[in-house]
C-alpha cells in the first residue's frame, strides 16, 4: 500500500490548496483550507481535470463536470487540526 503523494501546494492570502494523488488507485483529491472563514473541503477529481481543479477549486466545488463532490477527507481547522504553514 503506497502513501498518498502531495503533487502540488499553493498558498495565497488565507487560502491553502493542496493536490494529492493516490498511486494505489490513481485517484486525485484537491483539498482547500480557508483560514479566514475556518472552512475546508476536499474534492475527488477526475485525473484529467486535476490541474484545472487545483487552479480553480471553487468552480469545481460548485458542480463542474469531472468532480465527485463527496468529501473524501475532511480537515478540521479547529484545535487539533492542521496548523497553517509558515
PyMOL Python script that loads the backbone (N, CA, C, O; Angstrom):
from pymol import cmd

cmd.read_pdbstr("""\
ATOM      1  N   UNK A   1       0.837  -1.173   0.000  1.00  0.00           N
ATOM      2  CA  UNK A   1       0.000   0.000   0.000  1.00  0.00           C
ATOM      3  C   UNK A   1       0.888   1.244   0.000  1.00  0.00           C
ATOM      4  O   UNK A   1       1.651   1.471   0.939  1.00  0.00           O
ATOM      5  N   UNK A   2       0.782   2.036  -1.047  1.00  0.00           N
ATOM      6  CA  UNK A   2       1.582   3.257  -1.164  1.00  0.00           C
ATOM      7  C   UNK A   2       0.896   4.412  -0.435  1.00  0.00           C
ATOM      8  O   UNK A   2      -0.328   4.450  -0.306  1.00  0.00           O
ATOM      9  N   UNK A   3       1.704   5.335   0.030  1.00  0.00           N
ATOM     10  CA  UNK A   3       1.172   6.520   0.700  1.00  0.00           C
ATOM     11  C   UNK A   3       0.647   7.498  -0.344  1.00  0.00           C
ATOM     12  O   UNK A   3       1.103   7.510  -1.488  1.00  0.00           O
ATOM     13  N   UNK A   4      -0.309   8.310   0.062  1.00  0.00           N
ATOM     14  CA  UNK A   4      -0.820   9.365  -0.793  1.00  0.00           C
ATOM     15  C   UNK A   4       0.303  10.375  -1.009  1.00  0.00           C
ATOM     16  O   UNK A   4       1.031  10.715  -0.076  1.00  0.00           O
ATOM     17  N   UNK A   5       0.437  10.846  -2.236  1.00  0.00           N
ATOM     18  CA  UNK A   5       1.525  11.739  -2.612  1.00  0.00           C
ATOM     19  C   UNK A   5       0.993  13.155  -2.806  1.00  0.00           C
ATOM     20  O   UNK A   5      -0.008  13.361  -3.493  1.00  0.00           O
ATOM     21  N   UNK A   6       1.665  14.126  -2.198  1.00  0.00           N
ATOM     22  CA  UNK A   6       1.326  15.522  -2.429  1.00  0.00           C
ATOM     23  C   UNK A   6       1.997  15.957  -3.726  1.00  0.00           C
ATOM     24  O   UNK A   6       3.224  16.001  -3.809  1.00  0.00           O
ATOM     25  N   UNK A   7       1.189  16.280  -4.741  1.00  0.00           N
ATOM     26  CA  UNK A   7       1.733  16.669  -6.035  1.00  0.00           C
ATOM     27  C   UNK A   7       2.023  18.159  -6.130  1.00  0.00           C
ATOM     28  O   UNK A   7       2.979  18.573  -6.786  1.00  0.00           O
ATOM     29  N   UNK A   8       1.193  18.962  -5.471  1.00  0.00           N
ATOM     30  CA  UNK A   8       1.392  20.403  -5.545  1.00  0.00           C
ATOM     31  C   UNK A   8       0.713  21.072  -4.365  1.00  0.00           C
ATOM     32  O   UNK A   8      -0.213  20.525  -3.767  1.00  0.00           O
ATOM     33  N   UNK A   9       1.187  22.255  -4.045  1.00  0.00           N
ATOM     34  CA  UNK A   9       0.642  23.040  -2.936  1.00  0.00           C
ATOM     35  C   UNK A   9       0.790  24.507  -3.301  1.00  0.00           C
ATOM     36  O   UNK A   9       1.799  24.919  -3.873  1.00  0.00           O
ATOM     37  N   UNK A  10      -0.230  25.293  -2.961  1.00  0.00           N
ATOM     38  CA  UNK A  10      -0.112  26.737  -3.134  1.00  0.00           C
ATOM     39  C   UNK A  10      -0.849  27.425  -1.999  1.00  0.00           C
ATOM     40  O   UNK A  10      -1.804  26.897  -1.429  1.00  0.00           O
ATOM     41  N   UNK A  11      -0.371  28.620  -1.692  1.00  0.00           N
ATOM     42  CA  UNK A  11      -0.970  29.424  -0.639  1.00  0.00           C
ATOM     43  C   UNK A  11      -1.081  30.841  -1.155  1.00  0.00           C
ATOM     44  O   UNK A  11      -0.133  31.389  -1.718  1.00  0.00           O
ATOM     45  N   UNK A  12      -2.256  31.433  -0.956  1.00  0.00           N
ATOM     46  CA  UNK A  12      -2.485  32.799  -1.391  1.00  0.00           C
ATOM     47  C   UNK A  12      -3.392  33.466  -0.370  1.00  0.00           C
ATOM     48  O   UNK A  12      -4.542  33.060  -0.199  1.00  0.00           O
ATOM     49  N   UNK A  13      -2.891  34.469   0.299  1.00  0.00           N
ATOM     50  CA  UNK A  13      -3.681  35.118   1.337  1.00  0.00           C
ATOM     51  C   UNK A  13      -4.023  34.122   2.424  1.00  0.00           C
ATOM     52  O   UNK A  13      -3.133  33.543   3.048  1.00  0.00           O
ATOM     53  N   UNK A  14      -5.297  33.924   2.651  1.00  0.00           N
ATOM     54  CA  UNK A  14      -5.763  32.991   3.683  1.00  0.00           C
ATOM     55  C   UNK A  14      -6.153  31.628   3.119  1.00  0.00           C
ATOM     56  O   UNK A  14      -6.747  30.820   3.833  1.00  0.00           O
ATOM     57  N   UNK A  15      -5.836  31.358   1.872  1.00  0.00           N
ATOM     58  CA  UNK A  15      -6.278  30.141   1.201  1.00  0.00           C
ATOM     59  C   UNK A  15      -5.101  29.212   0.926  1.00  0.00           C
ATOM     60  O   UNK A  15      -4.104  29.621   0.331  1.00  0.00           O
ATOM     61  N   UNK A  16      -5.223  27.953   1.366  1.00  0.00           N
ATOM     62  CA  UNK A  16      -4.237  26.914   1.060  1.00  0.00           C
ATOM     63  C   UNK A  16      -4.916  25.859   0.204  1.00  0.00           C
ATOM     64  O   UNK A  16      -6.007  25.394   0.535  1.00  0.00           O
ATOM     65  N   UNK A  17      -4.273  25.476  -0.899  1.00  0.00           N
ATOM     66  CA  UNK A  17      -4.811  24.460  -1.803  1.00  0.00           C
ATOM     67  C   UNK A  17      -3.733  23.413  -2.015  1.00  0.00           C
ATOM     68  O   UNK A  17      -2.588  23.743  -2.324  1.00  0.00           O
ATOM     69  N   UNK A  18      -4.105  22.137  -1.846  1.00  0.00           N
ATOM     70  CA  UNK A  18      -3.157  21.038  -1.999  1.00  0.00           C
ATOM     71  C   UNK A  18      -3.734  20.005  -2.951  1.00  0.00           C
ATOM     72  O   UNK A  18      -4.925  19.698  -2.893  1.00  0.00           O
ATOM     73  N   UNK A  19      -2.903  19.475  -3.818  1.00  0.00           N
ATOM     74  CA  UNK A  19      -3.285  18.441  -4.778  1.00  0.00           C
ATOM     75  C   UNK A  19      -2.632  17.129  -4.352  1.00  0.00           C
ATOM     76  O   UNK A  19      -1.409  17.052  -4.233  1.00  0.00           O
ATOM     77  N   UNK A  20      -3.446  16.097  -4.123  1.00  0.00           N
ATOM     78  CA  UNK A  20      -2.959  14.788  -3.696  1.00  0.00           C
ATOM     79  C   UNK A  20      -3.272  13.735  -4.752  1.00  0.00           C
ATOM     80  O   UNK A  20      -4.274  13.834  -5.460  1.00  0.00           O
ATOM     81  N   UNK A  21      -2.407  12.725  -4.854  1.00  0.00           N
ATOM     82  CA  UNK A  21      -2.602  11.597  -5.756  1.00  0.00           C
ATOM     83  C   UNK A  21      -2.376  10.312  -4.982  1.00  0.00           C
ATOM     84  O   UNK A  21      -1.414  10.191  -4.224  1.00  0.00           O
ATOM     85  N   UNK A  22      -3.274   9.349  -5.182  1.00  0.00           N
ATOM     86  CA  UNK A  22      -3.141   8.031  -4.563  1.00  0.00           C
ATOM     87  C   UNK A  22      -2.657   7.057  -5.628  1.00  0.00           C
ATOM     88  O   UNK A  22      -3.431   6.688  -6.511  1.00  0.00           O
ATOM     89  N   UNK A  23      -1.398   6.629  -5.572  1.00  0.00           N
ATOM     90  CA  UNK A  23      -0.870   5.738  -6.600  1.00  0.00           C
ATOM     91  C   UNK A  23      -1.511   4.357  -6.609  1.00  0.00           C
ATOM     92  O   UNK A  23      -1.435   3.651  -7.615  1.00  0.00           O
ATOM     93  N   UNK A  24      -2.140   3.959  -5.510  1.00  0.00           N
ATOM     94  CA  UNK A  24      -2.789   2.647  -5.472  1.00  0.00           C
ATOM     95  C   UNK A  24      -3.978   2.569  -6.417  1.00  0.00           C
ATOM     96  O   UNK A  24      -4.155   1.572  -7.117  1.00  0.00           O
ATOM     97  N   UNK A  25      -4.795   3.624  -6.437  1.00  0.00           N
ATOM     98  CA  UNK A  25      -5.991   3.577  -7.290  1.00  0.00           C
ATOM     99  C   UNK A  25      -6.037   4.696  -8.331  1.00  0.00           C
ATOM    100  O   UNK A  25      -6.982   4.771  -9.116  1.00  0.00           O
ATOM    101  N   UNK A  26      -5.026   5.563  -8.342  1.00  0.00           N
ATOM    102  CA  UNK A  26      -4.957   6.635  -9.323  1.00  0.00           C
ATOM    103  C   UNK A  26      -5.875   7.813  -9.039  1.00  0.00           C
ATOM    104  O   UNK A  26      -6.010   8.706  -9.876  1.00  0.00           O
ATOM    105  N   UNK A  27      -6.510   7.828  -7.870  1.00  0.00           N
ATOM    106  CA  UNK A  27      -7.443   8.912  -7.562  1.00  0.00           C
ATOM    107  C   UNK A  27      -6.692  10.198  -7.232  1.00  0.00           C
ATOM    108  O   UNK A  27      -5.556  10.175  -6.759  1.00  0.00           O
ATOM    109  N   UNK A  28      -7.358  11.316  -7.495  1.00  0.00           N
ATOM    110  CA  UNK A  28      -6.793  12.637  -7.259  1.00  0.00           C
ATOM    111  C   UNK A  28      -7.761  13.422  -6.382  1.00  0.00           C
ATOM    112  O   UNK A  28      -8.972  13.403  -6.604  1.00  0.00           O
ATOM    113  N   UNK A  29      -7.216  14.109  -5.388  1.00  0.00           N
ATOM    114  CA  UNK A  29      -8.021  14.898  -4.458  1.00  0.00           C
ATOM    115  C   UNK A  29      -7.428  16.297  -4.354  1.00  0.00           C
ATOM    116  O   UNK A  29      -6.214  16.463  -4.226  1.00  0.00           O
ATOM    117  N   UNK A  30      -8.295  17.296  -4.411  1.00  0.00           N
ATOM    118  CA  UNK A  30      -7.905  18.678  -4.163  1.00  0.00           C
ATOM    119  C   UNK A  30      -8.476  19.063  -2.811  1.00  0.00           C
ATOM    120  O   UNK A  30      -9.675  18.921  -2.567  1.00  0.00           O
ATOM    121  N   UNK A  31      -7.614  19.549  -1.937  1.00  0.00           N
ATOM    122  CA  UNK A  31      -8.034  19.955  -0.594  1.00  0.00           C
ATOM    123  C   UNK A  31      -7.861  21.465  -0.467  1.00  0.00           C
ATOM    124  O   UNK A  31      -6.821  22.011  -0.834  1.00  0.00           O
ATOM    125  N   UNK A  32      -8.887  22.134   0.057  1.00  0.00           N
ATOM    126  CA  UNK A  32      -8.870  23.587   0.213  1.00  0.00           C
ATOM    127  C   UNK A  32      -9.119  23.933   1.678  1.00  0.00           C
ATOM    128  O   UNK A  32     -10.047  23.415   2.299  1.00  0.00           O
ATOM    129  N   UNK A  33      -8.283  24.812   2.222  1.00  0.00           N
ATOM    130  CA  UNK A  33      -8.495  25.335   3.571  1.00  0.00           C
ATOM    131  C   UNK A  33      -8.526  26.852   3.468  1.00  0.00           C
ATOM    132  O   UNK A  33      -7.588  27.477   2.974  1.00  0.00           O
ATOM    133  N   UNK A  34      -9.620  27.430   3.943  1.00  0.00           N
ATOM    134  CA  UNK A  34      -9.743  28.885   4.010  1.00  0.00           C
ATOM    135  C   UNK A  34      -9.578  29.277   5.468  1.00  0.00           C
ATOM    136  O   UNK A  34     -10.491  29.092   6.273  1.00  0.00           O
ATOM    137  N   UNK A  35      -8.421  29.814   5.805  1.00  0.00           N
ATOM    138  CA  UNK A  35      -8.109  30.134   7.190  1.00  0.00           C
ATOM    139  C   UNK A  35      -8.901  31.330   7.694  1.00  0.00           C
ATOM    140  O   UNK A  35      -9.077  31.479   8.903  1.00  0.00           O
ATOM    141  N   UNK A  36      -9.381  32.179   6.806  1.00  0.00           N
ATOM    142  CA  UNK A  36     -10.167  33.350   7.216  1.00  0.00           C
ATOM    143  C   UNK A  36     -11.543  32.937   7.725  1.00  0.00           C
ATOM    144  O   UNK A  36     -12.044  33.498   8.699  1.00  0.00           O
ATOM    145  N   UNK A  37     -12.154  31.952   7.063  1.00  0.00           N
ATOM    146  CA  UNK A  37     -13.508  31.523   7.445  1.00  0.00           C
ATOM    147  C   UNK A  37     -13.494  30.258   8.291  1.00  0.00           C
ATOM    148  O   UNK A  37     -14.526  29.848   8.823  1.00  0.00           O
ATOM    149  N   UNK A  38     -12.305  29.632   8.416  1.00  0.00           N
ATOM    150  CA  UNK A  38     -12.161  28.358   9.133  1.00  0.00           C
ATOM    151  C   UNK A  38     -12.970  27.251   8.457  1.00  0.00           C
ATOM    152  O   UNK A  38     -13.450  26.337   9.127  1.00  0.00           O
ATOM    153  N   UNK A  39     -13.121  27.331   7.136  1.00  0.00           N
ATOM    154  CA  UNK A  39     -13.826  26.305   6.372  1.00  0.00           C
ATOM    155  C   UNK A  39     -12.837  25.544   5.513  1.00  0.00           C
ATOM    156  O   UNK A  39     -11.803  26.076   5.110  1.00  0.00           O
ATOM    157  N   UNK A  40     -13.170  24.285   5.235  1.00  0.00           N
ATOM    158  CA  UNK A  40     -12.332  23.457   4.402  1.00  0.00           C
ATOM    159  C   UNK A  40     -13.198  22.470   3.639  1.00  0.00           C
ATOM    160  O   UNK A  40     -14.307  22.144   4.063  1.00  0.00           O
ATOM    161  N   UNK A  41     -12.686  21.999   2.518  1.00  0.00           N
ATOM    162  CA  UNK A  41     -13.366  20.950   1.766  1.00  0.00           C
ATOM    163  C   UNK A  41     -12.352  20.227   0.901  1.00  0.00           C
ATOM    164  O   UNK A  41     -11.267  20.736   0.620  1.00  0.00           O
ATOM    165  N   UNK A  42     -12.731  19.029   0.486  1.00  0.00           N
ATOM    166  CA  UNK A  42     -11.919  18.222  -0.415  1.00  0.00           C
ATOM    167  C   UNK A  42     -12.782  17.755  -1.560  1.00  0.00           C
ATOM    168  O   UNK A  42     -13.969  17.479  -1.386  1.00  0.00           O
ATOM    169  N   UNK A  43     -12.183  17.668  -2.732  1.00  0.00           N
ATOM    170  CA  UNK A  43     -12.888  17.217  -3.919  1.00  0.00           C
ATOM    171  C   UNK A  43     -12.142  16.054  -4.548  1.00  0.00           C
ATOM    172  O   UNK A  43     -10.926  16.113  -4.732  1.00  0.00           O
ATOM    173  N   UNK A  44     -12.868  15.005  -4.873  1.00  0.00           N
ATOM    174  CA  UNK A  44     -12.305  13.938  -5.670  1.00  0.00           C
ATOM    175  C   UNK A  44     -12.462  14.380  -7.122  1.00  0.00           C
ATOM    176  O   UNK A  44     -13.568  14.680  -7.571  1.00  0.00           O
ATOM    177  N   UNK A  45     -11.357  14.418  -7.845  1.00  0.00           N
ATOM    178  CA  UNK A  45     -11.342  15.000  -9.184  1.00  0.00           C
ATOM    179  C   UNK A  45     -10.890  13.964 -10.203  1.00  0.00           C
ATOM    180  O   UNK A  45      -9.996  13.164  -9.929  1.00  0.00           O
ATOM    181  N   UNK A  46     -11.510  13.981 -11.378  1.00  0.00           N
ATOM    182  CA  UNK A  46     -11.045  13.119 -12.468  1.00  0.00           C
ATOM    183  C   UNK A  46      -9.589  13.489 -12.774  1.00  0.00           C
ATOM    184  O   UNK A  46      -9.268  14.675 -12.850  1.00  0.00           O
ATOM    185  N   UNK A  47      -8.706  12.505 -12.950  1.00  0.00           N
ATOM    186  CA  UNK A  47      -7.292  12.809 -13.167  1.00  0.00           C
ATOM    187  C   UNK A  47      -7.031  13.818 -14.286  1.00  0.00           C
ATOM    188  O   UNK A  47      -6.108  14.625 -14.177  1.00  0.00           O
ATOM    189  N   UNK A  48      -7.809  13.790 -15.332  1.00  0.00           N
ATOM    190  CA  UNK A  48      -7.634  14.729 -16.432  1.00  0.00           C
ATOM    191  C   UNK A  48      -8.016  16.157 -16.085  1.00  0.00           C
ATOM    192  O   UNK A  48      -7.683  17.085 -16.822  1.00  0.00           O
ATOM    193  N   UNK A  49      -8.710  16.342 -14.970  1.00  0.00           N
ATOM    194  CA  UNK A  49      -9.131  17.674 -14.526  1.00  0.00           C
ATOM    195  C   UNK A  49      -8.329  18.167 -13.323  1.00  0.00           C
ATOM    196  O   UNK A  49      -8.634  19.224 -12.771  1.00  0.00           O
ATOM    197  N   UNK A  50      -7.316  17.421 -12.913  1.00  0.00           N
ATOM    198  CA  UNK A  50      -6.599  17.715 -11.671  1.00  0.00           C
ATOM    199  C   UNK A  50      -5.983  19.111 -11.644  1.00  0.00           C
ATOM    200  O   UNK A  50      -6.178  19.851 -10.679  1.00  0.00           O
ATOM    201  N   UNK A  51      -5.256  19.475 -12.668  1.00  0.00           N
ATOM    202  CA  UNK A  51      -4.589  20.779 -12.662  1.00  0.00           C
ATOM    203  C   UNK A  51      -5.606  21.917 -12.694  1.00  0.00           C
ATOM    204  O   UNK A  51      -5.435  22.923 -12.006  1.00  0.00           O
ATOM    205  N   UNK A  52      -6.655  21.764 -13.484  1.00  0.00           N
ATOM    206  CA  UNK A  52      -7.681  22.804 -13.551  1.00  0.00           C
ATOM    207  C   UNK A  52      -8.399  22.931 -12.206  1.00  0.00           C
ATOM    208  O   UNK A  52      -8.669  24.043 -11.753  1.00  0.00           O
ATOM    209  N   UNK A  53      -8.706  21.819 -11.575  1.00  0.00           N
ATOM    210  CA  UNK A  53      -9.376  21.856 -10.267  1.00  0.00           C
ATOM    211  C   UNK A  53      -8.453  22.430  -9.190  1.00  0.00           C
ATOM    212  O   UNK A  53      -8.915  23.115  -8.277  1.00  0.00           O
ATOM    213  N   UNK A  54      -7.161  22.155  -9.293  1.00  0.00           N
ATOM    214  CA  UNK A  54      -6.192  22.721  -8.360  1.00  0.00           C
ATOM    215  C   UNK A  54      -6.135  24.243  -8.520  1.00  0.00           C
ATOM    216  O   UNK A  54      -6.030  24.977  -7.538  1.00  0.00           O
ATOM    217  N   UNK A  55      -6.205  24.698  -9.755  1.00  0.00           N
ATOM    218  CA  UNK A  55      -6.142  26.127 -10.047  1.00  0.00           C
ATOM    219  C   UNK A  55      -7.441  26.845  -9.711  1.00  0.00           C
ATOM    220  O   UNK A  55      -7.415  27.994  -9.268  1.00  0.00           O
ATOM    221  N   UNK A  56      -8.585  26.178  -9.917  1.00  0.00           N
ATOM    222  CA  UNK A  56      -9.904  26.787  -9.727  1.00  0.00           C
ATOM    223  C   UNK A  56     -10.797  25.902  -8.852  1.00  0.00           C
ATOM    224  O   UNK A  56     -11.843  25.454  -9.323  1.00  0.00           O
ATOM    225  N   UNK A  57     -10.428  25.638  -7.610  1.00  0.00           N
ATOM    226  CA  UNK A  57     -11.194  24.674  -6.802  1.00  0.00           C
ATOM    227  C   UNK A  57     -12.631  25.095  -6.522  1.00  0.00           C
ATOM    228  O   UNK A  57     -13.510  24.239  -6.422  1.00  0.00           O
ATOM    229  N   UNK A  58     -12.888  26.387  -6.392  1.00  0.00           N
ATOM    230  CA  UNK A  58     -14.257  26.809  -6.094  1.00  0.00           C
ATOM    231  C   UNK A  58     -15.185  26.578  -7.275  1.00  0.00           C
ATOM    232  O   UNK A  58     -16.371  26.315  -7.072  1.00  0.00           O
ATOM    233  N   UNK A  59     -14.691  26.664  -8.482  1.00  0.00           N
ATOM    234  CA  UNK A  59     -15.502  26.353  -9.656  1.00  0.00           C
ATOM    235  C   UNK A  59     -15.902  24.881  -9.633  1.00  0.00           C
ATOM    236  O   UNK A  59     -17.028  24.537  -9.993  1.00  0.00           O
ATOM    237  N   UNK A  60     -14.996  24.023  -9.217  1.00  0.00           N
ATOM    238  CA  UNK A  60     -15.294  22.598  -9.148  1.00  0.00           C
ATOM    239  C   UNK A  60     -16.173  22.266  -7.949  1.00  0.00           C
ATOM    240  O   UNK A  60     -16.966  21.326  -8.008  1.00  0.00           O
ATOM    241  N   UNK A  61     -16.049  22.999  -6.897  1.00  0.00           N
ATOM    242  CA  UNK A  61     -16.887  22.766  -5.718  1.00  0.00           C
ATOM    243  C   UNK A  61     -18.343  23.086  -6.016  1.00  0.00           C
ATOM    244  O   UNK A  61     -19.241  22.571  -5.351  1.00  0.00           O
ATOM    245  N   UNK A  62     -18.581  23.926  -7.003  1.00  0.00           N
ATOM    246  CA  UNK A  62     -19.946  24.304  -7.365  1.00  0.00           C
ATOM    247  C   UNK A  62     -20.553  23.367  -8.390  1.00  0.00           C
ATOM    248  O   UNK A  62     -21.622  23.663  -8.924  1.00  0.00           O
ATOM    249  N   UNK A  63     -19.905  22.241  -8.685  1.00  0.00           N
ATOM    250  CA  UNK A  63     -20.532  21.215  -9.505  1.00  0.00           C
ATOM    251  C   UNK A  63     -20.059  21.124 -10.934  1.00  0.00           C
ATOM    252  O   UNK A  63     -20.796  20.619 -11.781  1.00  0.00           O
ATOM    253  N   UNK A  64     -18.857  21.592 -11.246  1.00  0.00           N
ATOM    254  CA  UNK A  64     -18.340  21.418 -12.597  1.00  0.00           C
ATOM    255  C   UNK A  64     -18.210  19.939 -12.915  1.00  0.00           C
ATOM    256  O   UNK A  64     -18.104  19.113 -12.009  1.00  0.00           O
ATOM    257  N   UNK A  65     -18.218  19.607 -14.180  1.00  0.00           N
ATOM    258  CA  UNK A  65     -18.062  18.215 -14.586  1.00  0.00           C
ATOM    259  C   UNK A  65     -16.668  17.720 -14.231  1.00  0.00           C
ATOM    260  O   UNK A  65     -15.723  18.504 -14.146  1.00  0.00           O
ATOM    261  N   UNK A  66     -16.550  16.428 -14.029  1.00  0.00           N
ATOM    262  CA  UNK A  66     -15.267  15.826 -13.710  1.00  0.00           C
ATOM    263  C   UNK A  66     -14.991  15.755 -12.223  1.00  0.00           C
ATOM    264  O   UNK A  66     -13.895  15.370 -11.817  1.00  0.00           O
ATOM    265  N   UNK A  67     -15.964  16.120 -11.402  1.00  0.00           N
ATOM    266  CA  UNK A  67     -15.745  16.146  -9.966  1.00  0.00           C
ATOM    267  C   UNK A  67     -16.754  15.265  -9.257  1.00  0.00           C
ATOM    268  O   UNK A  67     -17.952  15.321  -9.533  1.00  0.00           O
ATOM    269  N   UNK A  68     -16.263  14.466  -8.356  1.00  0.00           N
ATOM    270  CA  UNK A  68     -17.108  13.724  -7.434  1.00  0.00           C
ATOM    271  C   UNK A  68     -17.181  14.592  -6.186  1.00  0.00           C
ATOM    272  O   UNK A  68     -16.177  14.746  -5.490  1.00  0.00           O
ATOM    273  N   UNK A  69     -18.339  15.160  -5.889  1.00  0.00           N
ATOM    274  CA  UNK A  69     -18.434  16.155  -4.827  1.00  0.00           C
ATOM    275  C   UNK A  69     -18.485  15.565  -3.417  1.00  0.00           C
ATOM    276  O   UNK A  69     -18.583  16.314  -2.445  1.00  0.00           O
ATOM    277  N   UNK A  70     -18.422  14.262  -3.291  1.00  0.00           N
ATOM    278  CA  UNK A  70     -18.391  13.687  -1.945  1.00  0.00           C
ATOM    279  C   UNK A  70     -17.053  13.989  -1.312  1.00  0.00           C
ATOM    280  O   UNK A  70     -16.018  13.674  -1.898  1.00  0.00           O
ATOM    281  N   UNK A  71     -17.038  14.598  -0.121  1.00  0.00           N
ATOM    282  CA  UNK A  71     -15.741  14.855   0.504  1.00  0.00           C
ATOM    283  C   UNK A  71     -15.045  13.550   0.860  1.00  0.00           C
ATOM    284  O   UNK A  71     -15.633  12.703   1.533  1.00  0.00           O
ATOM    285  N   UNK A  72     -13.817  13.373   0.427  1.00  0.00           N
ATOM    286  CA  UNK A  72     -13.063  12.167   0.750  1.00  0.00           C
ATOM    287  C   UNK A  72     -12.313  12.321   2.051  1.00  0.00           C
ATOM    288  O   UNK A  72     -12.111  11.348   2.777  1.00  0.00           O
ATOM    289  N   UNK A  73     -11.901  13.530   2.346  1.00  0.00           N
ATOM    290  CA  UNK A  73     -11.164  13.832   3.552  1.00  0.00           C
ATOM    291  C   UNK A  73     -11.685  15.128   4.102  1.00  0.00           C
ATOM    292  O   UNK A  73     -11.938  16.071   3.353  1.00  0.00           O
ATOM    293  N   UNK A  74     -11.841  15.182   5.357  1.00  0.00           N
ATOM    294  CA  UNK A  74     -12.210  16.447   5.978  1.00  0.00           C
ATOM    295  C   UNK A  74     -11.097  16.840   6.917  1.00  0.00           C
ATOM    296  O   UNK A  74     -10.633  16.022   7.712  1.00  0.00           O
ATOM    297  N   UNK A  75     -10.676  18.050   6.838  1.00  0.00           N
ATOM    298  CA  UNK A  75      -9.609  18.541   7.698  1.00  0.00           C
ATOM    299  C   UNK A  75     -10.209  19.559   8.632  1.00  0.00           C
ATOM    300  O   UNK A  75     -10.781  20.559   8.198  1.00  0.00           O
ATOM    301  N   UNK A  76     -10.080  19.309   9.883  1.00  0.00           N
ATOM    302  CA  UNK A  76     -10.594  20.258  10.872  1.00  0.00           C
ATOM    303  C   UNK A  76      -9.555  21.336  11.102  1.00  0.00           C
ATOM    304  O   UNK A  76      -8.405  21.050  11.434  1.00  0.00           O
ATOM    305  N   UNK A  77      -9.968  22.558  10.926  1.00  0.00           N
ATOM    306  CA  UNK A  77      -9.036  23.655  11.184  1.00  0.00           C
ATOM    307  C   UNK A  77      -9.197  24.177  12.605  1.00  0.00           C
ATOM    308  O   UNK A  77      -8.605  25.189  12.981  1.00  0.00           O
ATOM    309  N   UNK A  78      -9.998  23.479  13.378  1.00  0.00           N
ATOM    310  CA  UNK A  78     -10.149  23.807  14.812  1.00  0.00           C
ATOM    311  C   UNK A  78      -8.966  23.218  15.567  1.00  0.00           C
ATOM    312  O   UNK A  78      -8.053  22.652  14.965  1.00  0.00           O
ATOM    313  N   UNK A  79      -8.988  23.354  16.870  1.00  0.00           N
ATOM    314  CA  UNK A  79      -7.911  22.835  17.702  1.00  0.00           C
ATOM    315  C   UNK A  79      -7.647  21.367  17.384  1.00  0.00           C
ATOM    316  O   UNK A  79      -8.572  20.562  17.288  1.00  0.00           O
ATOM    317  N   UNK A  80      -6.401  21.044  17.226  1.00  0.00           N
ATOM    318  CA  UNK A  80      -6.021  19.668  16.938  1.00  0.00           C
ATOM    319  C   UNK A  80      -5.926  19.395  15.451  1.00  0.00           C
ATOM    320  O   UNK A  80      -5.405  18.350  15.060  1.00  0.00           O
ATOM    321  N   UNK A  81      -6.409  20.293  14.608  1.00  0.00           N
ATOM    322  CA  UNK A  81      -6.331  20.130  13.165  1.00  0.00           C
ATOM    323  C   UNK A  81      -4.979  20.609  12.670  1.00  0.00           C
ATOM    324  O   UNK A  81      -4.072  20.866  13.461  1.00  0.00           O
ATOM    325  N   UNK A  82      -4.850  20.728  11.364  1.00  0.00           N
ATOM    326  CA  UNK A  82      -3.553  21.149  10.848  1.00  0.00           C
ATOM    327  C   UNK A  82      -3.257  22.585  11.194  1.00  0.00           C
ATOM    328  O   UNK A  82      -4.165  23.404  11.336  1.00  0.00           O
ATOM    329  N   UNK A  83      -1.998  22.883  11.329  1.00  0.00           N
ATOM    330  CA  UNK A  83      -1.624  24.268  11.567  1.00  0.00           C
ATOM    331  C   UNK A  83      -1.274  24.893  10.235  1.00  0.00           C
ATOM    332  O   UNK A  83      -0.845  24.206   9.307  1.00  0.00           O
ATOM    333  N   UNK A  84      -1.453  26.162  10.146  1.00  0.00           N
ATOM    334  CA  UNK A  84      -1.152  26.871   8.904  1.00  0.00           C
ATOM    335  C   UNK A  84       0.352  26.853   8.691  1.00  0.00           C
ATOM    336  O   UNK A  84       1.118  27.151   9.607  1.00  0.00           O
ATOM    337  N   UNK A  85       0.782  26.498   7.459  1.00  0.00           N
ATOM    338  CA  UNK A  85       2.216  26.502   7.178  1.00  0.00           C
ATOM    339  C   UNK A  85       2.785  27.910   7.316  1.00  0.00           C
ATOM    340  O   UNK A  85       2.094  28.897   7.063  1.00  0.00           O
ATOM    341  N   UNK A  86       4.032  27.990   7.713  1.00  0.00           N
ATOM    342  CA  UNK A  86       4.695  29.300   7.868  1.00  0.00           C
ATOM    343  C   UNK A  86       5.709  29.507   6.792  1.00  0.00           C
ATOM    344  O   UNK A  86       6.367  30.547   6.756  1.00  0.00           O
TER     345      UNK A  86
END
""", "prot")
cmd.dss("prot")
cmd.show_as("cartoon", "prot")
cmd.util.cbc("prot")
cmd.orient("prot")
